Amino acid sequence: MNHFIHPQARIGNQVTVEHFSAIYEDVEIGDNTWIGPNVTIFPGTKIGKDCKIFPGAVIGAIPQDLKFDGEYSTVEIGDKVSIRECSTINRGTSASGTTRIGNNSLLMAYVHVAHDCVIGEHCILANATNLAGHVTIEDYAYFGGMSGAHQFTRIGKHSFISGGSMIGKDVPPFCLVMRNPAQFAGINSVGLKRHPFSKEEIHLIQDIYRFVFGNNGLNTTQALKKIEEEIPDSSLKSYIVDFIKSSERGIIKGLD
């Protein structure tokens, strides 16, 4: 085999490493993972079981951050993650120490995940999605192709980012988002039905976001007050309200 595996790399059982790939020291790869040809995996990378890494991917390279000063940091990739051709995933910085990708996620070709990003489980980032540093994406969030996210933005669970959208503010959970800059275009009703959320839960989410994004003259603080007063208590309500209240960058706006 014409590949390089450092003797200090920890390689699990039934791992395949194809031609011309390089695996450096301080790398851990779980059982039954496939490393395709021309893949580079740098120190500080941990890859779980049953993953597939396609040709040209570069994982664990140092951050593209001028503040990075050579500190030790890592990339942690869960189980059953698929990383397609020419994607790049950078190590963390001293800010958090780690870049993470959760189980069962799919990164399509040419995706870039910058330092200190956290991607949840069952997420999909379509071709040429680009994430700046410190982006947090919660479970079951989907990005369309050629979309991007500004540093420190948060994307809530079960949200859908339309192709070509640019995220500059936080995206609350269950939202459908489009345009540049990204704007609220409704709830992700198709995704919610598939997972499945009940009709009652979907209607509750719609009712909440009518206060937040409806043409009612309410600012975010006023909308949250109305939600607290008029929407029955539930875990869904608490999650959405807490997400919005904790947003440091502010949330996206409704469509013009």
TIFIGU-13559 format. One record per residue (C-alpha): residue number from 1; y, z, x; residue in one letter. Coordinates in Angstrom, 2 decimals, always signed. Each point is the difference from the previous one (the first is absolute). Layout:
pos; yy; zz; xx; code
NUM; Y; Z; X; a;
...
REM end
This chain:
pos; yy; zz; xx; code
1; +0.00; +0.00; +0.00; m;
2; +3.43; -0.91; +1.34; n;
3; +1.85; +3.08; -1.16; h;
4; +1.36; +3.23; +1.49; f;
5; -0.99; +3.46; -1.23; i;
6; +1.32; +2.92; +2.03; h;
7; -2.78; +2.44; +0.94; p;
8; +1.96; +2.86; -1.60; q;
9; +0.29; -1.73; -3.37; a;
10; -2.17; +1.60; -2.70; r;
11; -1.91; -2.69; -1.85; i;
12; -2.15; +0.86; -3.05; g;
13; -3.35; -1.40; -1.05; n;
14; -0.42; -3.63; -1.04; q;
15; +3.51; -0.94; +1.14; v;
16; +0.50; -3.68; +0.84; t;
17; +2.63; -1.04; +2.54; v;
18; +0.45; -3.76; +0.23; e;
19; +1.06; -2.17; +2.94; h;
20; +3.28; +0.58; +1.87; f;
21; +0.91; +3.27; -1.72; s;
22; +1.33; +2.97; +1.99; a;
23; -0.60; +3.65; -0.90; i;
24; +1.78; +2.53; +2.19; y;
25; -0.57; +3.67; +0.81; e;
26; +0.65; +2.67; -2.64; d;
27; -1.17; -2.32; -2.77; v;
28; -2.50; +1.05; -2.65; e;
29; -1.77; -2.50; -2.26; i;
30; -2.25; +1.11; -2.86; g;
31; -3.45; -1.25; -0.95; d;
32; -0.58; -3.51; -1.35; n;
33; +3.47; -1.23; +0.84; t;
34; +0.51; -3.63; +1.02; w;
35; +2.56; -0.87; +2.66; i;
36; +0.62; -3.74; -0.04; g;
37; +0.90; -2.18; +2.99; p;
38; +3.31; +0.35; +1.84; n;
39; +0.78; +3.45; -1.41; v;
40; +1.88; +2.54; +2.14; t;
41; -0.37; +3.72; -0.70; i;
42; +2.21; +2.21; +2.15; f;
43; -0.39; +3.70; +0.89; p;
44; +0.55; +2.56; -2.71; g;
45; -1.70; -2.01; -2.76; t;
46; -2.62; +1.40; -2.36; k;
47; -1.73; -2.44; -2.36; i;
48; -2.40; +1.18; -2.70; g;
49; -3.34; -1.26; -1.26; k;
50; -0.73; -3.39; -1.58; d;
51; +3.31; -1.56; +1.01; c;
52; +0.65; -3.66; +0.79; k;
53; +2.60; -0.99; +2.58; i;
54; +0.66; -3.74; +0.11; f;
55; +1.03; -2.22; +2.94; p;
56; +3.35; +0.55; +1.65; g;
57; +0.65; +3.47; -1.41; a;
58; +1.74; +2.48; +2.33; v;
59; -0.45; +3.66; -0.82; i;
60; +1.53; +2.99; +1.75; g;
61; +2.70; -1.73; +2.04; a;
62; +2.97; +2.18; +0.88; i;
63; +2.79; +0.21; -2.59; p;
64; +2.80; -2.53; -0.09; q;
65; +2.43; +2.91; +0.03; d;
66; +2.52; +0.48; +2.81; l;
67; -0.26; +3.79; -0.45; k;
68; -3.68; -0.10; +0.95; f;
69; -0.37; +1.67; +3.38; d;
70; -3.70; -0.37; +0.70; g;
71; -1.07; +3.06; -2.00; e;
72; -3.61; +0.19; -1.14; y;
73; -0.50; -1.35; -3.51; s;
74; -2.71; -1.59; -2.09; t;
75; -1.09; -2.45; -2.69; v;
76; -2.52; +1.25; -2.54; e;
77; -1.80; -2.51; -2.22; i;
78; -2.36; +1.14; -2.74; g;
79; -3.35; -1.36; -1.18; d;
80; -0.58; -3.44; -1.55; k;
81; +3.36; -1.33; +1.11; v;
82; +0.40; -3.74; +0.53; s;
83; +2.68; -1.21; +2.43; i;
84; +0.39; -3.75; -0.01; r;
85; +1.10; -2.50; +2.63; e;
86; +2.91; +0.79; +2.34; c;
87; +1.04; +3.23; -1.69; s;
88; +1.70; +2.65; +2.17; t;
89; -0.11; +3.76; -0.44; i;
90; +2.10; +2.13; +2.34; n;
91; -0.59; +3.58; +1.13; r;
92; +2.16; +2.85; -1.26; g;
93; +2.89; +1.66; +1.82; t;
94; +0.93; +3.63; +0.56; s;
95; +1.42; +0.01; -3.55; a;
96; -3.46; +0.32; -1.55; s;
97; -2.40; -0.95; +2.78; g;
98; -2.13; -2.30; -2.12; t;
99; -0.12; -3.23; -1.96; t;
100; -2.61; +0.23; -2.78; r;
101; -1.83; -2.45; -2.26; i;
102; -2.20; +1.38; -2.77; g;
103; -3.52; -0.92; -1.09; n;
104; -0.78; -3.29; -1.76; n;
105; +3.34; -1.62; +0.79; s;
106; +0.52; -3.68; +0.79; l;
107; +2.60; -1.37; +2.39; l;
108; +0.11; -3.79; -0.21; m;
109; +0.98; -2.37; +2.81; a;
110; +3.18; +0.62; +2.02; y;
111; +0.73; +3.40; -1.52; v;
112; +2.06; +2.34; +2.20; h;
113; -0.23; +3.78; -0.35; v;
114; +2.58; +1.75; +2.18; a;
115; -0.09; +3.46; +1.54; h;
116; -0.50; +3.12; -2.14; d;
117; -0.83; -1.90; -3.19; c;
118; -2.43; +1.59; -2.43; v;
119; -1.99; -2.31; -2.29; i;
120; -2.17; +1.57; -2.66; g;
121; -3.43; -0.98; -1.31; e;
122; -0.82; -3.25; -1.84; h;
123; +3.29; -1.63; +1.00; c;
124; +0.42; -3.76; +0.47; i;
125; +2.65; -1.56; +2.23; l;
126; -0.06; -3.77; -0.44; a;
127; +0.74; -2.54; +2.73; n;
128; +3.04; +0.60; +2.24; a;
129; +1.00; +3.30; -1.60; t;
130; +2.16; +1.91; +2.48; n;
131; +0.52; +3.77; +0.02; l;
132; +2.69; +1.64; +2.10; a;
133; -0.59; +3.44; +1.47; g;
134; -0.68; +3.13; -2.05; h;
135; -0.86; -1.84; -3.23; v;
136; -2.27; +1.89; -2.40; t;
137; -2.18; -1.94; -2.44; i;
138; -2.04; +1.98; -2.50; e;
139; -3.46; -0.86; -1.38; d;
140; -0.64; -3.27; -1.87; y;
141; +3.36; -1.54; +0.86; a;
142; -0.01; -3.79; +0.47; y;
143; +2.44; -2.18; +1.94; f;
144; +0.33; -3.74; -0.61; g;
145; +0.27; -2.37; +2.94; g;
146; +3.05; -0.13; +2.27; m;
147; +1.40; +3.23; -1.39; s;
148; +1.46; +2.80; +2.08; g;
149; +1.04; +3.63; -0.03; a;
150; +2.95; +1.67; +1.72; h;
151; -0.65; +3.00; +2.22; q;
152; -0.57; +3.36; -1.72; f;
153; -0.57; -1.54; -3.43; t;
154; -2.72; +1.32; -2.34; r;
155; -2.12; -2.02; -2.41; i;
156; -1.72; +1.92; -2.78; g;
157; -3.57; -0.29; -1.28; k;
158; -1.10; -3.04; -1.99; h;
159; +3.21; -1.90; +0.65; s;
160; +0.09; -3.76; +0.49; f;
161; +2.48; -1.68; +2.34; i;
162; +0.47; -3.68; -0.83; s;
163; -0.23; -2.54; +2.82; g;
164; +3.18; -0.43; +2.02; g;
165; +1.52; +3.29; -1.15; s;
166; +1.95; +2.17; +2.42; m;
167; -0.27; +3.75; -0.55; i;
168; +3.14; +1.88; +1.00; g;
169; -0.33; +3.00; -2.32; k;
170; -2.95; +2.07; -1.16; d;
171; -2.30; -1.57; -2.61; v;
172; -1.15; +2.54; -2.60; p;
173; -3.67; -0.01; -1.03; p;
174; -1.43; -2.53; -2.47; f;
175; +2.92; -2.42; +0.40; c;
176; +0.06; -3.79; +0.21; l;
177; +2.64; -1.04; +2.51; v;
178; +1.51; -3.35; +0.96; m;
179; +2.97; -1.72; +1.69; r;
180; +2.09; +0.67; +3.11; n;
181; +1.18; +2.70; -0.09; p;
182; -2.95; +1.18; -2.04; a;
183; +0.63; +0.99; -3.61; q;
184; -2.05; +1.54; -2.81; f;
185; -1.52; -2.69; -2.23; a;
186; -2.20; +2.12; -2.25; g;
187; -3.07; +2.11; +0.51; i;
188; -3.17; -1.29; +1.66; n;
189; -1.80; -0.23; -3.33; s;
190; -2.70; -2.40; +1.24; v;
191; -0.92; +2.28; +2.89; g;
192; +0.06; +3.09; -2.20; l;
193; -2.37; -1.58; -2.55; k;
194; -2.44; -0.97; +2.75; r;
195; -0.38; +3.48; +1.49; h;
196; -0.06; +0.95; -2.95; p;
197; +2.87; +1.94; -1.51; f;
198; -0.15; +0.60; -3.77; s;
199; +2.43; -1.64; -2.41; k;
200; +1.55; +3.41; -0.57; e;
201; +0.56; +0.52; +3.72; e;
202; +1.53; -3.46; +0.40; i;
203; +2.33; +0.57; -2.95; h;
204; +1.03; +3.36; +1.48; l;
205; +0.87; -1.67; +3.33; i;
206; +2.00; -2.66; -1.85; q;
207; +1.90; +2.66; -1.95; d;
208; +0.90; +1.84; +3.22; i;
209; +1.30; -3.10; +1.73; y;
210; +2.09; -1.03; -3.00; r;
211; +2.16; +3.00; +0.80; f;
212; +0.11; -0.80; +3.73; v;
213; +0.50; -3.77; -0.12; f;
214; +1.07; -0.75; -3.57; g;
215; +3.43; -1.39; -0.82; n;
216; +1.16; +3.37; -1.28; n;
217; +2.83; +0.94; +2.34; g;
218; -1.92; +2.92; +1.51; l;
219; +0.04; +0.69; +3.72; n;
220; -3.17; +1.31; +1.64; t;
221; +0.93; +3.66; -0.38; t;
222; +0.79; -0.47; -3.69; q;
223; -3.20; -1.99; -0.55; a;
224; -2.11; +2.76; +1.56; l;
225; +1.66; +2.57; -2.25; k;
226; -0.81; -2.10; -3.07; k;
227; -3.60; -0.40; +1.16; i;
228; -0.37; +3.76; +0.46; e;
229; +1.38; +0.60; -3.49; e;
230; -1.63; -2.77; -2.01; e;
231; -3.29; -0.98; +1.67; i;
232; -2.99; +2.34; -0.54; p;
233; -1.26; +1.75; +3.11; d;
234; -2.92; -1.65; +1.82; s;
235; -1.24; -0.60; +3.52; s;
236; +1.32; -3.58; -0.15; l;
237; +3.47; +1.18; -0.99; k;
238; +0.01; +2.65; +2.75; s;
239; -1.11; -2.51; +2.64; y;
240; +2.68; -2.57; -0.88; i;
241; +2.79; +2.57; -0.30; v;
242; -0.97; +1.73; +3.25; d;
243; -0.14; -3.36; +1.81; f;
244; +3.49; -0.95; -1.14; i;
245; +1.48; +3.44; +0.67; k;
246; -1.41; +0.06; +3.53; s;
247; +1.27; -3.48; +0.90; s;
248; +2.28; +0.19; +3.03; e;
249; +1.04; -3.67; +0.02; r;
250; +0.40; -0.27; -3.76; g;
251; -2.08; -2.21; -2.27; i;
252; +0.21; -3.71; -0.75; i;
253; +2.25; -1.28; -2.79; k;
254; -0.87; -1.88; -3.18; g;
255; +0.31; -3.77; -0.27; l;
256; +3.55; -1.31; -0.26; d;
REM end
